[in-house]
């Protein structure tokens, strides 16, 4: 049986996936732009944002968030 997802949860989930796809696309571009240069600042940026985006995605798919929607 298919349950309908409330619009607020759908927006939350879509935003989480868009954020992750954006980070992946930007990381791919930055691999070419920063080739041969020190990579720590770029890696730190993607590490911090990637972990945050994954936490956001986990919250968007959690049952706890479903109770508050």
ZAMARGU-4260 file (C-alpha; in steps of 0.2 Angstrom, whole numbers, plus 5000, padded with zeros to 4 digits):
<rodrens>
0) 5000/5000/5000 | 5007/5017/4995 | 5006/5031/5008 | 5006/5049/5002 | 5020/5059/5009
5) 5015/5076/5016 | 5021/5091/5005 | 5032/5098/5019 | 5041/5081/5020 | 5043/5080/5001
10) 5051/5097/5000 | 5063/5093/5015 | 5068/5077/5006 | 5070/5085/4989 | 5081/5099/4997
15) 5092/5086/5005 | 5095/5077/4988 | 5098/5093/4979 | 5110/5098/4991 | 5120/5082/4990
20) 5119/5082/4971 | 5125/5100/4971 | 5140/5095/4982 | 5145/5081/4971 | 5144/5091/4955
25) 5155/5105/4963 | 5167/5093/4970 | 5169/5085/4952 | 5172/5103/4945 | 5184/5107/4959
30) 5195/5092/4955 | 5199/5100/4939 | 5201/5118/4945 | 5212/5114/4960 | 5222/5100/4951
35) 5240/5101/4957 | 5237/5113/4971 | 5235/5110/4990 | 5219/5102/4992 | 5216/5103/5011
40) 5205/5119/5011 | 5194/5112/4997 | 5193/5095/5006 | 5188/5103/5022 | 5174/5113/5014
45) 5167/5097/5006 | 5169/5087/5022 | 5160/5099/5033 | 5146/5102/5020 | 5145/5084/5015
50) 5142/5078/5033 | 5130/5092/5036 | 5120/5087/5020 | 5120/5069/5025 | 5113/5073/5043
55) 5100/5084/5034 | 5095/5069/5023 | 5094/5057/5038 | 5083/5069/5046 | 5072/5071/5031
60) 5069/5052/5030 | 5068/5049/5049 | 5052/5044/5057 | 5054/5057/5071 | 5052/5071/5058
65) 5037/5062/5051 | 5028/5064/5068 | 5031/5083/5067 | 5026/5086/5049
</rodrens>
